[in-house]
């Protein structure tokens, strides 16, 4: 048997001599510290790359049989989150990947600084992070990028940088298709109850709704566009309460998520309104909760489990040093018609 010589791992001291800096400076660059001058950092990184230096995280990943990734979600009690996680966990099981799930804590006292969080992930040897429907700031992305820790975002609340992989669905087309379904049933007073106003997916669904109305010559009435603040049931409750104050109640509602739609459904019953007799209702997500509601919810179905699988697959490829095929992945949506919509009757 012929033994193959392996290239020796360069030491920090060797890199420091070649870059003309001290070993502590090289250590700071390797660990993503920000107290290094940009020119010095660039020179050290160039030498590290030429020398084929691997960080401790990269070396561990090359010899360990199991990889750990972290998934950050905003809530755990939503059908959307559960189905996305099912996709992540299903793919992880076949790839020998361990998944750590954490929930975003909005309180200022509970937040890690971006540098601390990124360094903690590196110290604990995690391969990367998947962020589900949560805001991830540019400051956080920079901290992760310095340490070469990949991040993939699913349905981001704020548009990510161009070099960050994001996974979502065709939100604009889905919003348009949902509204077209209601228009085909004869509805003209159609309201939209959305989640967080500035969320990228919410804006796309809203603009799809508006495009469908305008294409049919139906004016977009600002009174019929309500922001719930979150993609949660309580947004559907408060949204319908706002619409009930109007002189003319809409005959149909397109909700920005299934959770919002289920909130509308429950509140409608409390006011003696029938769905779909008095109000036709369409959700967005295609969750199992929507399938099991009474009446069953017409919804724009997203491939939620596939979104989770695609996100983890992309993260693992980046962790191996591969270049993503695309930094923006959009999976197709389609309207599933059930019992919560019916033709408008005058």
Secondary structure as UniProt FT lines:
FT   HELIX           12..19
FT   HELIX           23..30
FT   TURN            31..32
FT   HELIX           38..51
FT   HELIX           56..63
FT   STRAND          67..73
FT   HELIX           79..94
FT   TURN            95..96
FT   STRAND          97..103
FT   HELIX           108..110
FT   HELIX           114..123
FT   TURN            124..125
FT   STRAND          128..132
FT   HELIX           138..146
FT   TURN            147..148
FT   STRAND          150..154
FT   TURN            162..163
FT   STRAND          165..169
FT   HELIX           171..184
FT   TURN            185..186
FT   STRAND          190..194
FT   TURN            197..198
FT   HELIX           200..215
FT   TURN            216..217
FT   HELIX           222..224
FT   STRAND          225..227
FT   HELIX           233..243
FT   TURN            244..245
FT   STRAND          252..255
FT   HELIX           258..270
FT   TURN            271..272
FT   TURN            275..278
FT   STRAND          280..285
FT   HELIX           288..292
FT   STRAND          298..301
FT   HELIX           304..319
FT   TURN            320..321
FT   STRAND          328..331
FT   STRAND          334..336
FT   TURN            339..340
//
